C-alpha cells in the first residue's frame, strides 16, 4: 500500500482523533459513541485506501471533470442547498454560494455558526435548514 494508507492503517483511531480534533471545535461536538464509531470505521479493511483515494481524486480527476463541465457550459439544474460552517476553512478561504452559483442554476445557502462538522455541532439547526429544502415540491421551484 502507498505510504499515506500505511500511516493511517498503523493507528486508525489516532488518525481519526487527529483529523477531527484539528478543526475549530476540536473533539467537543463528538460523543464518545460517535468517536468510537468513526474509529471502528477507520479500522475496517479498505477504509484508509478509500480516504486517500478521495483526496487524490479531489486533487486530480475531480478537477478535470469540473473543468470540462465549466468549459462545456454544463450546469447543475437540480435545486441545491449549500451549507457551510462560518468558523471553518471553507468560509475563510472561499465564497461557497458564489462558487456554486457558477456551476448550478438553482442554488441557495448560507454559513452556519459552527465549524466543519455541521451535523455534530448544530444538528437541530441543520435539520431546520435541510428539512424544508428536501420537502419542496417541484411546483414550488
Backbone as CSV, one residue per row, in Angstrom:
resi,resn,N_x,N_y,N_z,CA_x,CA_y,CA_z,C_x,C_y,C_z
1,UNK,0.842,-1.194,0.000,0.000,0.000,0.000,0.880,1.248,0.000
2,UNK,0.409,2.325,-0.598,1.163,3.581,-0.571,1.345,4.087,0.869
3,UNK,2.313,4.961,1.046,2.665,5.465,2.372,1.484,6.079,3.130
4,UNK,0.667,6.954,2.538,-0.436,7.519,3.327,-1.359,6.443,3.912
5,UNK,-1.692,5.440,3.117,-2.530,4.353,3.612,-1.851,3.615,4.764
6,UNK,-0.568,3.340,4.636,0.151,2.623,5.700,0.177,3.435,6.986
7,UNK,0.342,4.746,6.868,0.361,5.594,8.064,-0.997,5.591,8.766
8,UNK,-2.073,5.691,8.010,-3.413,5.661,8.604,-3.687,4.292,9.218
9,UNK,-3.356,3.229,8.495,-3.618,1.871,8.966,-2.827,1.524,10.225
10,UNK,-1.700,2.180,10.430,-0.879,1.890,11.608,-1.610,2.241,12.900
11,UNK,-2.451,3.269,12.883,-3.205,3.675,14.075,-4.442,4.457,13.640
12,UNK,-5.461,3.744,13.161,-6.656,4.423,12.648,-7.334,5.330,13.674
13,UNK,-7.362,4.926,14.935,-8.010,5.747,15.964,-7.274,7.065,16.142
14,UNK,-5.952,7.024,16.136,-5.170,8.261,16.262,-5.411,9.163,15.052
15,UNK,-5.491,8.569,13.868,-5.765,9.351,12.660,-7.109,10.076,12.792
16,UNK,-8.151,9.350,13.198,-9.485,9.945,13.341,-9.447,11.095,14.339
17,UNK,-8.873,10.864,15.499,-8.846,11.896,16.542,-8.014,13.111,16.109
18,UNK,-6.940,12.873,15.392,-6.104,13.987,14.930,-6.836,14.822,13.880
19,UNK,-7.429,14.173,12.904,-8.102,14.894,11.819,-9.332,15.636,12.342
20,UNK,-10.156,14.952,13.103,-11.360,15.591,13.638,-10.996,16.654,14.665
21,UNK,-10.069,16.337,15.545,-9.712,17.245,16.627,-9.020,18.508,16.191
22,UNK,-8.492,18.517,14.993,-7.759,19.674,14.481,-8.689,20.805,14.040
23,UNK,-9.965,20.520,13.859,-10.926,21.533,13.410,-11.245,22.503,14.538
24,UNK,-11.960,23.574,14.202,-12.194,24.669,15.150,-12.864,24.230,16.448
25,UNK,-13.779,23.277,16.408,-14.492,22.850,17.616,-13.760,21.753,18.377
26,UNK,-12.670,21.248,17.804,-11.971,20.146,18.453,-12.848,18.903,18.506
27,UNK,-12.667,18.100,19.541,-13.441,16.872,19.690,-14.746,17.092,20.458
28,UNK,-14.972,18.297,20.961,-16.119,18.569,21.831,-17.478,18.155,21.252
29,UNK,-17.767,18.370,19.966,-19.101,18.024,19.466,-19.355,16.521,19.346
30,UNK,-18.325,15.714,19.482,-18.445,14.279,19.242,-18.626,13.521,20.548
31,UNK,-19.704,12.771,20.641,-19.910,11.928,21.814,-18.884,10.795,21.779
32,UNK,-18.608,10.181,22.919,-17.710,9.019,22.904,-18.194,7.928,21.950
33,UNK,-19.500,7.716,21.874,-20.036,6.697,20.965,-19.788,7.070,19.505
34,UNK,-19.936,8.346,19.174,-19.690,8.786,17.795,-18.218,8.619,17.435
35,UNK,-17.327,9.029,18.341,-15.895,8.852,18.079,-15.551,7.380,17.916
36,UNK,-16.111,6.538,18.763,-15.844,5.099,18.661,-16.319,4.553,17.317
37,UNK,-17.457,5.037,16.828,-17.964,4.590,15.525,-17.027,5.020,14.399
38,UNK,-16.540,6.257,14.453,-15.571,6.718,13.451,-14.297,5.875,13.510
39,UNK,-13.834,5.585,14.715,-12.612,4.794,14.874,-12.801,3.377,14.342
40,UNK,-13.946,2.752,14.632,-14.218,1.407,14.105,-14.244,1.430,12.580
41,UNK,-14.898,2.431,12.017,-14.978,2.525,10.556,-13.596,2.721,9.947
42,UNK,-12.772,3.540,10.582,-11.426,3.791,10.055,-10.567,2.540,10.077
43,UNK,-10.855,1.620,10.985,-10.059,0.399,11.103,-10.491,-0.695,10.127
44,UNK,-11.619,-0.526,9.460,-12.093,-1.543,8.519,-11.161,-1.644,7.316
45,UNK,-10.992,-2.854,6.771,-10.160,-3.008,5.573,-10.692,-2.125,4.438
46,UNK,-9.804,-1.437,3.793,-10.166,-0.604,2.653,-10.506,0.834,2.996
47,UNK,-10.773,1.128,4.262,-11.151,2.492,4.624,-10.017,3.476,4.368
48,UNK,-8.817,3.151,4.817,-7.684,4.066,4.622,-7.471,4.329,3.134
49,UNK,-7.573,3.294,2.332,-7.401,3.471,0.890,-8.511,4.365,0.328
50,UNK,-9.743,4.162,0.773,-10.851,4.994,0.317,-10.666,6.455,0.687
51,UNK,-10.215,6.710,1.915,-9.946,8.080,2.354,-8.914,8.724,1.437
52,UNK,-7.825,8.013,1.225,-6.735,8.570,0.411,-7.149,8.757,-1.042
53,UNK,-7.898,7.812,-1.580,-8.347,7.937,-2.966,-9.293,9.120,-3.145
54,UNK,-10.108,9.402,-2.135,-10.996,10.561,-2.211,-10.181,11.847,-2.321
55,UNK,-9.140,11.981,-1.503,-8.284,13.169,-1.580,-7.523,13.217,-2.906
56,UNK,-7.060,12.069,-3.368,-6.347,12.043,-4.659,-7.272,12.483,-5.792
57,UNK,-8.502,11.998,-5.779,-9.455,12.377,-6.827,-9.751,13.872,-6.772
58,UNK,-9.911,14.402,-5.572,-10.214,15.836,-5.429,-9.108,16.701,-6.011
59,UNK,-7.889,16.215,-5.951,-6.751,16.982,-6.466,-6.426,16.630,-7.914
60,UNK,-7.174,15.724,-8.513,-6.854,15.280,-9.865,-8.066,15.175,-10.759
61,UNK,-8.622,13.962,-10.848,-9.690,13.693,-11.807,-10.936,14.540,-11.538
62,UNK,-11.248,14.810,-10.275,-12.413,15.663,-9.991,-12.225,17.056,-10.586
63,UNK,-11.026,17.597,-10.467,-10.744,18.913,-11.050,-10.880,18.883,-12.564
64,UNK,-10.401,17.795,-13.180,-10.520,17.656,-14.631,-11.992,17.616,-15.052
65,UNK,-12.793,16.851,-14.327,-14.221,16.759,-14.658,-14.921,18.098,-14.453
66,UNK,-14.599,18.777,-13.355,-15.192,20.099,-13.105,-14.820,21.083,-14.208
67,UNK,-13.571,21.065,-14.610,-13.095,21.961,-15.669,-13.818,21.661,-16.984
68,UNK,-13.969,20.386,-17.309,-14.661,20.009,-18.544,-16.121,20.468,-18.510
69,UNK,-16.775,20.320,-17.369,-18.159,20.786,-17.246,-18.246,22.294,-17.443
70,UNK,-17.353,23.033,-16.799,-17.369,24.504,-16.945,-17.095,24.906,-18.390
71,UNK,-16.088,24.278,-18.997,-15.719,24.623,-20.372,-16.853,24.349,-21.355
72,UNK,-17.654,23.323,-21.086,-18.757,22.977,-21.990,-20.030,23.759,-21.671
73,UNK,-20.005,24.526,-20.590,-21.188,25.274,-20.189,-22.216,24.433,-19.450
74,UNK,-21.852,23.207,-19.114,-22.770,22.318,-18.399,-22.994,22.837,-16.982
75,UNK,-24.270,22.884,-16.577,-24.613,23.368,-15.236,-25.553,22.372,-14.555
76,UNK,-25.482,22.320,-13.259,-26.424,21.507,-12.487,-27.776,22.197,-12.511
77,UNK,-28.816,21.445,-12.781,-30.167,22.000,-12.808,-30.950,21.630,-11.552
78,UNK,-30.471,20.686,-10.805,-31.139,20.232,-9.585,-31.084,21.313,-8.515
79,UNK,-32.189,21.581,-7.830,-32.126,22.525,-6.708,-31.034,22.082,-5.729
80,UNK,-30.235,23.029,-5.303,-29.063,22.724,-4.486,-29.037,23.611,-3.251
81,UNK,-28.847,22.982,-2.101,-28.698,23.700,-0.840,-27.246,23.578,-0.403
82,UNK,-26.600,24.704,-0.196,-25.196,24.733,0.211,-25.118,25.324,1.615
83,UNK,-24.610,24.541,2.548,-24.421,24.991,3.924,-22.971,24.747,4.306
84,UNK,-22.392,25.671,5.056,-21.009,25.518,5.482,-20.838,26.210,6.825
85,UNK,-19.776,25.860,7.514,-19.514,26.438,8.823,-18.809,27.776,8.726
86,UNK,-19.344,28.779,9.400,-18.752,30.120,9.382,-17.390,30.156,10.071
87,UNK,-17.096,29.156,10.902,-15.811,29.108,11.589,-14.847,28.129,10.926
88,UNK,-15.197,27.658,9.742,-14.376,26.674,9.058,-13.526,27.273,7.958
89,UNK,-12.644,26.449,7.434,-11.716,26.889,6.394,-12.451,27.243,5.099
90,UNK,-13.551,26.569,4.815,-14.311,26.867,3.595,-14.789,28.316,3.620
91,UNK,-15.307,28.760,4.757,-15.795,30.140,4.885,-14.635,31.136,4.820
92,UNK,-13.514,30.753,5.393,-12.348,31.632,5.437,-11.705,31.808,4.062
93,UNK,-11.661,30.741,3.290,-10.891,30.753,2.038,-11.727,30.901,0.767
94,UNK,-13.025,30.697,0.864,-13.856,30.686,-0.338,-15.147,31.463,-0.111
95,UNK,-15.878,31.657,-1.191,-17.240,32.187,-1.142,-18.141,31.079,-1.687
96,UNK,-18.527,30.134,-0.829,-19.211,28.927,-1.300,-20.451,29.177,-2.149
97,UNK,-21.307,30.091,-1.736,-22.528,30.325,-2.505,-22.193,30.841,-3.903
98,UNK,-21.262,31.763,-3.989,-20.830,32.294,-5.287,-20.230,31.192,-6.150
99,UNK,-19.400,30.355,-5.545,-18.777,29.257,-6.298,-19.836,28.310,-6.864
100,UNK,-20.822,27.936,-6.050,-21.858,27.025,-6.523,-22.758,27.686,-7.558
101,UNK,-23.010,28.978,-7.432,-23.845,29.673,-8.413,-23.184,29.695,-9.789
102,UNK,-21.891,29.538,-9.842,-21.182,29.482,-11.133,-21.457,28.190,-11.885
103,UNK,-21.832,27.133,-11.149,-21.994,25.825,-11.787,-23.399,25.248,-11.658
104,UNK,-24.264,25.925,-10.932,-25.619,25.413,-10.731,-26.632,26.538,-10.924
105,UNK,-27.782,26.188,-11.459,-28.797,27.186,-11.799,-29.705,27.565,-10.641
106,UNK,-29.883,26.671,-9.694,-30.859,26.893,-8.627,-30.193,26.606,-7.282
107,UNK,-29.501,27.606,-6.751,-28.704,27.425,-5.535,-29.172,28.378,-4.449
108,UNK,-29.243,27.852,-3.252,-29.460,28.683,-2.075,-28.558,28.153,-0.972
109,UNK,-28.279,28.980,0.006,-27.452,28.506,1.098,-26.981,29.628,1.982
110,UNK,-26.231,29.238,3.003,-25.751,30.201,3.982,-24.692,29.555,4.865
111,UNK,-23.865,30.385,5.485,-22.961,29.852,6.501,-23.736,29.645,7.802
112,UNK,-23.394,28.607,8.525,-23.991,28.358,9.831,-22.941,28.631,10.907
113,UNK,-23.367,29.040,12.105,-22.417,29.441,13.148,-21.726,28.250,13.815
114,UNK,-20.853,27.602,13.051,-20.142,26.423,13.550,-18.878,26.237,12.725
115,UNK,-18.206,25.134,12.975,-17.017,24.782,12.219,-17.360,23.814,11.097
116,UNK,-16.470,22.859,10.847,-16.575,21.948,9.713,-17.678,20.903,9.873
117,UNK,-17.874,20.418,11.081,-18.776,19.288,11.304,-20.169,19.770,11.707
118,UNK,-20.917,20.254,10.733,-22.221,20.866,10.982,-23.167,19.897,11.693
119,UNK,-23.246,18.673,11.228,-24.195,17.712,11.805,-23.921,17.442,13.278
120,UNK,-22.677,17.430,13.661,-22.330,17.173,15.054,-22.407,18.438,15.906
121,UNK,-22.088,19.579,15.315,-22.044,20.824,16.076,-23.423,21.470,16.233
122,UNK,-24.231,21.433,15.180,-25.548,22.088,15.212,-26.615,21.202,14.562
123,UNK,-26.867,20.027,15.122,-27.802,19.110,14.458,-29.209,19.680,14.290
124,UNK,-29.714,20.398,15.292,-31.074,20.927,15.189,-31.171,22.003,14.105
125,UNK,-30.188,22.887,14.055,-30.200,23.931,13.030,-30.049,23.324,11.638
126,UNK,-29.204,22.313,11.513,-29.047,21.642,10.226,-30.380,21.046,9.774
127,UNK,-31.057,20.355,10.665,-32.373,19.805,10.314,-33.362,20.900,9.950
128,UNK,-33.301,22.023,10.661,-34.209,23.137,10.372,-33.968,23.720,8.984
129,UNK,-32.751,23.628,8.480,-32.449,24.136,7.133,-32.708,23.078,6.056
130,UNK,-32.342,21.837,6.334,-32.421,20.786,5.320,-33.847,20.268,5.123
131,UNK,-34.593,20.095,6.198,-35.930,19.501,6.087,-36.850,20.284,5.154
132,UNK,-36.989,21.601,5.300,-37.857,22.328,4.354,-37.337,22.250,2.915
133,UNK,-36.029,22.264,2.760,-35.454,22.184,1.416,-35.818,20.850,0.763
134,UNK,-35.679,19.768,1.497,-35.983,18.446,0.943,-37.480,18.228,0.756
135,UNK,-38.292,19.036,1.416,-39.744,18.910,1.324,-40.341,19.703,0.172
136,UNK,-39.527,20.468,-0.540,-40.041,21.284,-1.648,-40.658,20.407,-2.721
137,UNK,-41.796,20.818,-3.200,-42.438,20.148,-4.325,-41.877,20.761,-5.601
138,UNK,-41.907,20.010,-6.689,-41.420,20.548,-7.959,-42.142,21.830,-8.325
139,UNK,-43.416,21.934,-7.993,-44.178,23.134,-8.343,-43.736,24.346,-7.536
140,UNK,-43.018,24.131,-6.424,-42.542,25.233,-5.591,-41.271,25.873,-6.133
141,UNK,-40.627,25.262,-7.092,-39.327,25.747,-7.564,-39.443,27.049,-8.302
